[in-house]
């Protein structure tokens, strides 16, 4: 008889673990000037396991990789960038509560938001997700000093293509894909309405699938190699946004 794993533990109970990238905390004191005395830019990443990089080294989550790429381009980012408010298993309402508790002090020059997979996993409806996402996006824009062009939303990856999903007959890849597409359509519509940027990483996760080297040991979360492609896709958006000065 097939033994079923306690799947809720993978996406939900892991919430207490955090992740490697979570060591960069929004509570860290921010330096407003770099060693040369110039103004440095602050970056806040909001999300869940896909933001902290569950299962990868601290340096391999996509926000950390993006920071390195920007610094290589000569962008002056704060030494503690990225600041991160994210944890494995978080839903939209849990992220919102964590932001309230952390009370990050704006404004930030660049804010990214990636949230929703756990809403979908827990069986919540798109109708319930959409207003929660909208409020988070509004908060992200406020933290970016009211500049939506300084905010990037990432789509929800399709976990239905992973080894984890394939190993359990209770999961239907087709159903997961439909639901992920519906959640992403709602998030994209809200993002475009607000004037922020939206990056589709869902297609990337579907293309990577279960190929060797694309997932970490849990068979669910992306590898650092895959996160590197997310960061590469986000790089030109960040470059354009940070190239335009805004009033503090």
Backbone as CSV, one residue per row, in Angstrom:
resi,resn,N_x,N_y,N_z,CA_x,CA_y,CA_z,C_x,C_y,C_z
1,UNK,0.844,-1.194,0.000,0.000,0.000,0.000,0.880,1.245,0.000
2,UNK,0.526,2.197,-0.798,1.325,3.413,-0.906,1.235,4.232,0.367
3,UNK,2.380,4.702,0.840,2.395,5.536,2.039,2.344,6.996,1.620
4,UNK,1.404,7.722,2.147,1.282,9.144,1.832,2.096,9.965,2.824
5,UNK,2.782,10.924,2.293,3.505,11.839,3.162,2.555,12.904,3.679
6,UNK,2.830,13.451,4.866,1.991,14.535,5.397,2.255,15.818,4.633
7,UNK,1.573,15.996,3.508,1.917,17.081,2.587,1.779,18.445,3.219
8,UNK,0.880,18.596,4.177,0.727,19.909,4.798,2.011,20.346,5.467
9,UNK,2.805,19.368,5.917,4.048,19.729,6.573,5.022,20.375,5.609
10,UNK,4.931,20.032,4.352,5.892,20.561,3.384,5.695,22.046,3.172
11,UNK,4.449,22.454,2.923,4.189,23.858,2.609,3.737,24.669,3.811
12,UNK,3.219,24.003,4.863,2.637,24.747,5.965,3.480,24.686,7.228
13,UNK,3.759,23.486,7.744,4.493,23.398,8.989,5.927,23.886,8.851
14,UNK,6.459,23.856,7.638,7.794,24.394,7.418,7.853,25.875,7.747
15,UNK,6.699,26.491,7.944,6.665,27.919,8.246,7.510,28.259,9.453
16,UNK,7.618,27.338,10.403,8.382,27.647,11.605,9.887,27.612,11.348
17,UNK,10.305,27.024,10.249,11.729,26.918,9.974,12.319,28.182,9.402
18,UNK,11.523,28.933,8.646,12.086,30.032,7.890,12.929,29.477,6.765
19,UNK,13.994,30.172,6.393,14.854,29.677,5.332,16.164,30.405,5.360
20,UNK,17.084,29.961,4.526,18.423,30.523,4.567,18.422,32.015,4.350
21,UNK,17.659,32.458,3.361,17.669,33.879,3.029,17.011,34.732,4.090
22,UNK,16.226,34.140,4.963,15.505,34.903,5.967,16.427,35.545,6.983
23,UNK,17.708,35.210,6.929,18.639,35.832,7.856,18.752,37.321,7.625
24,UNK,18.520,37.770,6.389,18.483,39.200,6.118,17.131,39.704,6.566
25,UNK,17.085,40.434,7.654,15.823,40.784,8.285,15.505,42.252,8.127
26,UNK,14.193,42.558,8.047,13.770,43.948,7.947,14.050,44.712,9.221
27,UNK,14.401,44.013,10.310,14.704,44.692,11.566,16.151,45.157,11.630
28,UNK,16.947,44.758,10.640,18.357,45.150,10.606,18.495,46.656,10.399
29,UNK,19.394,47.261,11.124,19.612,48.703,10.952,20.131,48.976,9.548
30,UNK,19.594,50.021,8.929,19.941,50.350,7.548,20.943,51.492,7.511
31,UNK,21.988,51.281,6.750,22.943,52.371,6.545,22.511,53.185,5.340
32,UNK,22.434,54.483,5.520,21.953,55.341,4.444,23.086,55.842,3.552
33,UNK,24.302,55.555,3.905,25.417,55.982,3.051,26.414,54.851,2.935
34,UNK,26.993,54.702,1.769,27.995,53.652,1.600,29.366,54.189,1.982
35,UNK,30.383,53.387,1.768,31.714,53.769,2.227,32.226,55.020,1.538
36,UNK,31.758,55.284,0.348,32.177,56.490,-0.373,31.328,57.699,-0.016
37,UNK,30.345,57.521,0.849,29.542,58.652,1.265,28.336,58.903,0.392
38,UNK,28.110,58.084,-0.620,26.959,58.286,-1.480,25.723,57.628,-0.916
39,UNK,24.556,58.076,-1.378,23.310,57.484,-0.917,23.170,56.069,-1.452
40,UNK,22.792,55.154,-0.586,22.575,53.779,-1.011,21.087,53.503,-1.081
41,UNK,20.739,52.483,-1.836,19.340,52.170,-2.098,18.883,50.982,-1.268
42,UNK,17.679,51.073,-0.759,17.127,50.030,0.109,16.188,49.125,-0.689
43,UNK,16.258,47.836,-0.391,15.465,46.834,-1.099,14.773,45.949,-0.065
44,UNK,13.453,45.839,-0.185,12.654,44.996,0.696,11.965,43.914,-0.123
45,UNK,12.172,42.659,0.248,11.551,41.524,-0.435,10.489,40.915,0.468
46,UNK,9.261,40.822,-0.037,8.129,40.301,0.720,7.658,38.999,0.091
47,UNK,7.354,37.986,0.896,6.875,36.762,0.272,6.793,35.552,1.164
48,UNK,7.132,34.409,0.569,7.015,33.113,1.246,8.263,32.296,0.956
49,UNK,8.121,30.976,0.818,9.297,30.122,0.617,10.057,30.449,-0.653
50,UNK,9.354,30.938,-1.666,10.021,31.255,-2.925,10.882,32.506,-2.810
51,UNK,10.627,33.329,-1.811,11.446,34.512,-1.574,12.650,34.175,-0.711
52,UNK,12.452,33.388,0.339,13.584,33.062,1.210,14.479,31.983,0.610
53,UNK,13.954,31.244,-0.365,14.767,30.209,-0.980,14.863,28.968,-0.124
54,UNK,13.709,28.364,0.179,13.690,27.140,0.984,14.580,26.076,0.350
55,UNK,15.551,25.596,1.127,16.397,24.510,0.661,17.663,24.913,-0.068
56,UNK,17.873,26.220,-0.283,19.099,26.659,-0.950,19.957,27.457,0.024
57,UNK,21.201,27.657,-0.334,22.104,28.458,0.490,21.616,29.904,0.555
58,UNK,22.005,30.584,1.603,21.576,31.970,1.804,21.837,32.839,0.582
59,UNK,22.947,32.600,-0.078,23.338,33.443,-1.206,22.611,33.099,-2.499
60,UNK,21.827,32.010,-2.498,21.245,31.520,-3.741,19.769,31.821,-3.925
61,UNK,19.089,32.397,-2.932,17.703,32.803,-3.180,17.713,33.932,-4.204
62,UNK,16.616,34.086,-4.906,16.660,35.009,-6.044,16.855,36.469,-5.631
63,UNK,16.309,36.959,-4.477,16.606,38.358,-4.120,18.099,38.598,-3.888
64,UNK,18.777,37.627,-3.261,20.219,37.787,-3.051,20.969,37.776,-4.379
65,UNK,20.561,36.916,-5.283,21.217,36.882,-6.594,20.967,38.174,-7.363
66,UNK,19.751,38.711,-7.242,19.443,39.974,-7.911,20.299,41.098,-7.353
67,UNK,20.489,41.137,-6.046,21.326,42.166,-5.431,22.744,42.100,-5.988
68,UNK,23.282,40.899,-6.098,24.640,40.776,-6.645,24.715,41.278,-8.077
69,UNK,23.701,40.962,-8.869,23.684,41.415,-10.259,23.615,42.937,-10.338
70,UNK,22.798,43.532,-9.493,22.676,44.990,-9.491,23.984,45.651,-9.041
71,UNK,24.590,45.091,-8.016,25.863,45.646,-7.549,26.938,45.508,-8.614
72,UNK,26.915,44.396,-9.343,27.874,44.235,-10.444,27.669,45.289,-11.520
73,UNK,26.431,45.791,-11.624,26.102,46.855,-12.575,26.452,48.235,-12.034
74,UNK,26.933,48.279,-10.799,27.304,49.557,-10.210,26.206,50.232,-9.421
75,UNK,25.098,49.548,-9.214,24.015,50.113,-8.412,24.419,50.086,-6.945
76,UNK,24.286,51.202,-6.264,24.691,51.304,-4.865,23.532,50.891,-3.959
77,UNK,23.564,49.649,-3.532,22.550,49.132,-2.631,23.086,49.108,-1.205
78,UNK,22.194,49.250,-0.241,22.574,49.211,1.160,23.258,47.893,1.493
79,UNK,24.146,47.914,2.471,24.918,46.727,2.805,24.032,45.569,3.249
80,UNK,22.881,45.874,3.845,22.017,44.798,4.327,20.940,44.420,3.325
81,UNK,21.044,44.912,2.087,20.080,44.524,1.058,20.342,43.084,0.609
82,UNK,19.283,42.315,0.418,17.881,42.678,0.599,17.417,42.466,2.039
83,UNK,16.559,43.361,2.507,15.835,43.093,3.744,14.647,42.204,3.367
84,UNK,14.357,41.227,4.192,13.358,40.228,3.812,12.329,40.011,4.905
85,UNK,11.059,40.043,4.505,9.966,39.602,5.365,9.280,38.481,4.601
86,UNK,9.603,37.255,4.940,9.082,36.097,4.221,9.310,34.856,5.056
87,UNK,8.462,33.859,4.849,8.644,32.578,5.536,7.903,31.493,4.765
88,UNK,8.480,30.310,4.800,7.840,29.170,4.157,6.456,28.933,4.751
89,UNK,5.462,28.745,3.879,4.116,28.427,4.327,3.184,29.605,4.459
90,UNK,3.707,30.817,4.386,2.856,31.985,4.604,1.840,32.175,3.491
91,UNK,0.631,32.524,3.904,-0.425,32.961,3.005,-0.451,34.487,2.990
92,UNK,-1.347,35.048,2.200,-1.431,36.508,2.101,-1.703,37.149,3.455
93,UNK,-2.650,36.607,4.215,-2.987,37.213,5.502,-1.853,37.059,6.509
94,UNK,-1.117,35.957,6.433,0.009,35.764,7.349,1.161,36.708,7.016
95,UNK,1.390,36.941,5.740,2.405,37.924,5.358,1.991,39.311,5.814
96,UNK,0.723,39.652,5.638,0.246,40.964,6.066,0.452,41.158,7.565
97,UNK,0.158,40.125,8.349,0.348,40.210,9.802,1.826,40.371,10.147
98,UNK,2.694,39.680,9.429,4.131,39.774,9.679,4.663,41.165,9.350
99,UNK,4.134,41.767,8.297,4.552,43.130,7.952,4.132,44.100,9.049
100,UNK,2.922,43.932,9.542,2.468,44.807,10.634,3.358,44.648,11.863
101,UNK,3.724,43.403,12.163,4.562,43.157,13.340,5.967,43.710,13.150
102,UNK,6.537,43.494,11.973,7.895,43.983,11.708,7.932,45.500,11.612
103,UNK,6.833,46.086,11.138,6.713,47.542,10.995,7.925,48.148,10.300
104,UNK,8.223,47.699,9.078,9.389,48.241,8.364,9.226,49.729,8.099
105,UNK,10.316,50.420,8.199,10.293,51.870,8.022,10.652,52.235,6.597
106,UNK,9.695,52.800,5.876,9.954,53.246,4.520,10.678,54.588,4.551
107,UNK,11.086,55.136,3.331,10.683,54.359,2.170,11.835,53.520,1.626
108,UNK,11.419,52.511,0.874,12.362,51.650,0.190,12.424,52.068,-1.271
109,UNK,13.590,51.867,-1.860,13.771,52.232,-3.266,13.305,51.128,-4.207
110,UNK,13.173,49.907,-3.690,12.798,48.759,-4.513,12.116,47.747,-3.599
111,UNK,10.925,47.322,-3.986,10.164,46.356,-3.194,9.675,45.259,-4.132
112,UNK,9.851,44.008,-3.731,9.322,42.897,-4.519,8.312,42.121,-3.670
113,UNK,7.341,41.542,-4.355,6.265,40.809,-3.686,5.998,39.514,-4.430
114,UNK,6.012,38.397,-3.702,5.723,37.084,-4.276,4.921,36.296,-3.246
115,UNK,3.624,36.151,-3.488,2.752,35.526,-2.481,1.521,34.928,-3.156
116,UNK,1.032,33.827,-2.587,-0.215,33.264,-3.086,-0.228,31.760,-3.224
117,UNK,0.942,31.131,-3.307,0.942,29.685,-3.525,0.290,28.933,-2.369
118,UNK,0.483,29.429,-1.151,-0.103,28.734,-0.007,-1.596,29.000,0.124
119,UNK,-2.066,30.141,-0.383,-3.510,30.368,-0.470,-4.126,29.319,-1.384
120,UNK,-3.473,29.103,-2.526,-3.973,28.100,-3.470,-3.882,26.698,-2.876
121,UNK,-2.761,26.373,-2.244,-2.558,25.051,-1.680,-3.584,24.729,-0.600
122,UNK,-3.962,25.726,0.175,-4.922,25.504,1.262,-6.370,25.501,0.768
123,UNK,-6.552,25.655,-0.524,-7.891,25.563,-1.081,-8.691,26.840,-1.031
124,UNK,-8.044,27.956,-0.833,-8.758,29.225,-0.819,-9.134,29.619,-2.250
125,UNK,-10.174,30.389,-2.367,-10.667,30.783,-3.681,-9.923,32.010,-4.198
126,UNK,-9.988,32.195,-5.496,-9.418,33.400,-6.101,-10.131,34.636,-5.567
127,UNK,-11.433,34.505,-5.341,-12.217,35.637,-4.836,-11.742,36.063,-3.448
128,UNK,-11.288,35.105,-2.646,-10.758,35.432,-1.323,-9.336,35.976,-1.422
129,UNK,-8.572,35.449,-2.364,-7.180,35.856,-2.539,-7.045,37.279,-3.061
130,UNK,-7.880,37.646,-3.995,-7.678,38.912,-4.708,-7.670,40.141,-3.792
131,UNK,-8.648,40.322,-2.898,-8.573,41.512,-2.038,-7.403,41.479,-1.061
132,UNK,-7.029,40.278,-0.595,-5.870,40.166,0.287,-4.599,40.563,-0.466
133,UNK,-4.480,40.092,-1.689,-3.321,40.464,-2.504,-3.311,41.964,-2.773
134,UNK,-4.482,42.523,-3.074,-4.564,43.954,-3.364,-4.060,44.784,-2.182
135,UNK,-4.461,44.391,-0.981,-4.012,45.128,0.198,-2.507,45.005,0.398
136,UNK,-1.955,43.828,0.128,-0.508,43.674,0.232,0.219,44.524,-0.805
137,UNK,-0.312,44.568,-2.000,0.298,45.379,-3.044,0.252,46.855,-2.667
138,UNK,-0.861,47.304,-2.130,-0.966,48.691,-1.678,0.069,48.994,-0.599
139,UNK,0.263,48.024,0.308,1.270,48.200,1.362,2.666,48.246,0.760
140,UNK,2.935,47.403,-0.207,4.244,47.403,-0.859,4.516,48.737,-1.531
141,UNK,3.517,49.280,-2.204,3.675,50.571,-2.873,3.907,51.676,-1.851
142,UNK,3.193,51.624,-0.740,3.395,52.618,0.318,4.821,52.539,0.861
143,UNK,5.330,51.327,1.032,6.699,51.156,1.520,7.720,51.633,0.498
144,UNK,7.320,51.654,-0.769,8.190,52.186,-1.819,7.988,53.688,-1.996
145,UNK,7.493,54.334,-0.972,7.319,55.783,-1.008,6.187,56.245,-1.893
146,UNK,5.246,55.332,-2.175,4.132,55.692,-3.037,4.451,55.627,-4.513
147,UNK,5.553,54.974,-4.859,5.995,54.875,-6.255,5.762,53.460,-6.778
148,UNK,4.656,53.187,-7.441,4.392,51.826,-7.917,5.420,51.315,-8.906
149,UNK,6.084,52.229,-9.615,7.097,51.800,-10.577,8.324,51.208,-9.882
150,UNK,8.397,51.362,-8.578,9.488,50.786,-7.797,9.086,49.455,-7.152
151,UNK,7.969,48.887,-7.580,7.472,47.631,-7.013,7.378,46.577,-8.121
152,UNK,7.871,45.380,-7.819,7.798,44.258,-8.748,7.065,43.095,-8.088
153,UNK,6.045,42.574,-8.776,5.316,41.388,-8.322,5.733,40.205,-9.178
154,UNK,6.050,39.100,-8.529,6.357,37.864,-9.242,5.136,36.954,-9.229
155,UNK,4.912,36.274,-10.334,3.796,35.342,-10.417,4.043,34.132,-9.515
156,UNK,2.981,33.374,-9.284,3.065,32.172,-8.454,3.612,31.025,-9.305
157,UNK,4.668,30.364,-8.855,5.185,29.213,-9.597,4.172,28.065,-9.626
158,UNK,4.306,27.206,-10.623,3.424,26.045,-10.736,4.102,24.842,-10.082
159,UNK,3.715,24.550,-8.844,4.321,23.432,-8.127,3.756,22.087,-8.595
160,UNK,2.726,22.118,-9.426,2.153,20.879,-9.937,3.076,20.110,-10.860
161,UNK,4.139,20.756,-11.354,5.073,20.080,-12.260,6.244,19.454,-11.514
162,UNK,6.273,19.586,-10.191,7.430,19.139,-9.425,7.389,17.644,-9.121
163,UNK,8.532,17.138,-8.684,8.624,15.749,-8.246,7.710,15.494,-7.064
164,UNK,7.627,16.454,-6.165,6.768,16.338,-4.991,5.321,16.096,-5.392
165,UNK,4.826,16.875,-6.336,3.435,16.714,-6.767,3.246,15.394,-7.502
166,UNK,4.213,15.017,-8.318,4.092,13.785,-9.103,4.117,12.539,-8.229
167,UNK,4.683,12.659,-7.021,4.844,11.491,-6.157,3.604,11.161,-5.345
168,UNK,2.569,11.990,-5.450,1.373,11.792,-4.639,0.142,11.868,-5.525
169,UNK,-0.598,10.773,-5.594,-1.733,10.691,-6.510,-2.893,11.605,-6.123
170,UNK,-2.845,12.181,-4.947,-3.898,13.121,-4.572,-3.797,14.445,-5.320
171,UNK,-2.655,14.719,-5.911,-2.462,15.977,-6.615,-2.739,15.809,-8.104
172,UNK,-3.475,16.747,-8.651,-3.747,16.764,-10.082,-2.998,17.930,-10.710
173,UNK,-1.968,17.668,-11.517,-1.225,18.758,-12.152,-2.120,19.677,-12.969
174,UNK,-3.123,19.113,-13.622,-4.024,19.922,-14.436,-4.824,20.889,-13.568
175,UNK,-5.341,20.387,-12.450,-6.117,21.252,-11.563,-5.232,22.328,-10.944
176,UNK,-4.043,21.929,-10.511,-3.117,22.895,-9.927,-2.789,23.990,-10.934
177,UNK,-2.533,23.601,-12.176,-2.207,24.581,-13.213,-3.363,25.553,-13.435
178,UNK,-4.574,25.040,-13.493,-5.740,25.919,-13.686,-5.871,26.922,-12.540
179,UNK,-5.704,26.430,-11.330,-5.858,27.314,-10.177,-4.732,28.340,-10.113
180,UNK,-3.513,27.898,-10.372,-2.384,28.835,-10.391,-2.605,29.912,-11.446
181,UNK,-3.077,29.526,-12.622,-3.340,30.503,-13.682,-4.396,31.508,-13.249
182,UNK,-5.424,31.047,-12.559,-6.486,31.950,-12.106,-5.958,32.927,-11.053
183,UNK,-5.173,32.423,-10.118,-4.579,33.299,-9.096,-3.661,34.322,-9.748
184,UNK,-2.851,33.863,-10.692,-1.925,34.784,-11.357,-2.656,35.836,-12.186
185,UNK,-3.740,35.452,-12.818,-4.509,36.424,-13.610,-5.047,37.527,-12.703
186,UNK,-5.512,37.148,-11.513,-6.029,38.145,-10.559,-4.898,39.050,-10.085
187,UNK,-3.749,38.454,-9.753,-2.619,39.254,-9.283,-2.102,40.183,-10.365
188,UNK,-2.021,39.689,-11.587,-1.529,40.527,-12.677,-2.468,41.691,-12.950
189,UNK,-3.758,41.437,-12.916,-4.723,42.510,-13.151,-4.602,43.591,-12.078
190,UNK,-4.477,43.181,-10.825,-4.338,44.148,-9.741,-3.020,44.908,-9.843
191,UNK,-1.969,44.208,-10.239,-0.652,44.829,-10.370,-0.650,45.873,-11.480
192,UNK,-1.202,45.519,-12.613,-1.247,46.462,-13.733,-2.130,47.660,-13.413
193,UNK,-3.223,47.414,-12.732,-4.114,48.505,-12.343,-3.409,49.493,-11.430
194,UNK,-2.542,48.970,-10.563,-1.828,49.827,-9.616,-0.626,50.518,-10.232
195,UNK,-0.196,50.065,-11.416,0.948,50.681,-12.080,2.287,50.071,-11.707
196,UNK,2.275,48.914,-11.034,3.511,48.225,-10.686,3.887,47.248,-11.799
197,UNK,5.057,46.662,-11.693,5.536,45.707,-12.692,5.171,44.284,-12.279
198,UNK,4.946,43.437,-13.270,4.592,42.035,-13.033,5.523,41.163,-13.849
199,UNK,6.130,40.178,-13.187,7.063,39.267,-13.847,6.521,37.848,-13.789
200,UNK,6.370,37.230,-14.941,5.896,35.851,-15.027,7.075,34.892,-14.859
201,UNK,7.104,34.196,-13.713,8.091,33.135,-13.529,7.424,31.764,-13.615
202,UNK,6.110,31.749,-13.768,5.371,30.494,-13.840,5.801,29.671,-15.050
203,UNK,5.931,30.344,-16.187,6.365,29.639,-17.401,7.735,29.019,-17.207
204,UNK,8.602,29.719,-16.495,9.945,29.200,-16.224,9.872,27.931,-15.381
205,UNK,9.018,27.924,-14.361,8.907,26.738,-13.508,8.330,25.562,-14.293
206,UNK,7.410,25.843,-15.198,6.835,24.767,-16.014,7.858,24.216,-16.997
207,UNK,8.677,25.091,-17.525,9.713,24.631,-18.461,10.773,23.800,-17.738
208,UNK,11.103,24.207,-16.516,12.112,23.482,-15.739,11.580,22.142,-15.273
209,UNK,10.313,22.126,-14.834,9.685,20.888,-14.399,10.494,20.132,-13.374
210,UNK,10.702,18.841,-13.631,11.436,17.978,-12.711,12.828,17.652,-13.246
211,UNK,13.324,18.467,-14.142,14.638,18.197,-14.727,15.727,18.203,-13.662
212,UNK,16.764,17.452,-13.903,17.870,17.359,-12.951,18.452,18.735,-12.661
213,UNK,18.670,19.015,-11.404,19.288,20.265,-11.003,18.349,21.442,-10.872
214,UNK,17.062,21.233,-11.151,16.118,22.352,-11.110,15.367,22.466,-9.778
215,UNK,15.424,21.425,-8.956,14.730,21.429,-7.673,15.710,21.066,-6.563
216,UNK,15.377,21.479,-5.340,16.198,21.098,-4.188,15.753,19.728,-3.684
217,UNK,16.300,19.308,-2.568,16.083,17.960,-2.093,14.657,17.591,-1.766
218,UNK,13.802,18.575,-1.452,12.409,18.238,-1.137,11.579,17.949,-2.378
219,UNK,12.185,18.127,-3.559,11.464,17.863,-4.799,10.376,18.866,-5.106
220,UNK,10.348,19.942,-4.375,9.277,20.935,-4.498,9.793,22.324,-4.841
221,UNK,10.800,22.773,-4.124,11.261,24.151,-4.287,12.381,24.262,-5.326
222,UNK,12.448,25.400,-6.012,13.468,25.594,-7.045,14.889,25.580,-6.491
223,UNK,15.801,25.217,-7.331,17.221,25.251,-6.986,17.767,26.661,-7.181
224,UNK,18.987,26.873,-6.700,19.629,28.162,-6.901,19.817,28.482,-8.368
225,UNK,20.032,27.455,-9.174,20.181,27.668,-10.617,18.899,28.251,-11.206
226,UNK,17.762,27.691,-10.818,16.499,28.218,-11.322,16.231,29.622,-10.789
227,UNK,16.534,29.855,-9.516,16.367,31.198,-8.963,17.239,32.212,-9.693
228,UNK,18.392,31.768,-10.165,19.252,32.671,-10.918,18.574,33.178,-12.175
229,UNK,17.787,32.333,-12.813,17.062,32.778,-14.005,15.946,33.746,-13.638
230,UNK,15.331,33.558,-12.478,14.331,34.537,-12.018,15.007,35.897,-11.819
231,UNK,16.150,35.873,-11.152,16.867,37.121,-10.891,17.284,37.794,-12.193
232,UNK,17.735,36.994,-13.155,18.137,37.548,-14.444,16.958,38.205,-15.147
233,UNK,15.772,37.601,-15.025,14.579,38.180,-15.649,14.144,39.457,-14.939
234,UNK,14.372,39.522,-13.631,13.991,40.713,-12.863,14.987,41.855,-13.039
235,UNK,16.208,41.535,-13.437,17.278,42.530,-13.499,16.952,43.743,-14.361
236,UNK,16.512,43.594,-15.615,16.238,44.799,-16.411,15.103,45.644,-15.843
237,UNK,14.143,45.009,-15.191,13.045,45.762,-14.577,13.586,46.596,-13.424
238,UNK,14.437,45.984,-12.613,15.042,46.711,-11.497,15.951,47.821,-11.986
239,UNK,16.728,47.540,-13.014,17.620,48.571,-13.577,16.831,49.800,-13.981
240,UNK,15.747,49.589,-14.743,14.945,50.723,-15.223,14.342,51.501,-14.053
241,UNK,13.829,50.770,-13.095,13.182,51.445,-11.961,14.172,52.257,-11.146
242,UNK,15.331,51.694,-10.891,16.310,52.360,-10.034,17.113,53.429,-10.766
243,UNK,17.013,53.449,-12.079,17.727,54.477,-12.851,17.042,55.827,-12.763
244,UNK,15.757,55.830,-12.399,14.991,57.080,-12.345,14.927,57.557,-10.896
245,UNK,15.508,58.715,-10.607,15.488,59.218,-9.231,14.076,59.617,-8.815
246,UNK,13.797,59.403,-7.539,12.506,59.828,-6.981,12.772,60.615,-5.718
247,UNK,11.845,61.490,-5.394,11.979,62.305,-4.194,11.747,61.450,-2.961
248,UNK,12.598,61.606,-1.972,12.428,60.884,-0.705,11.512,61.675,0.222
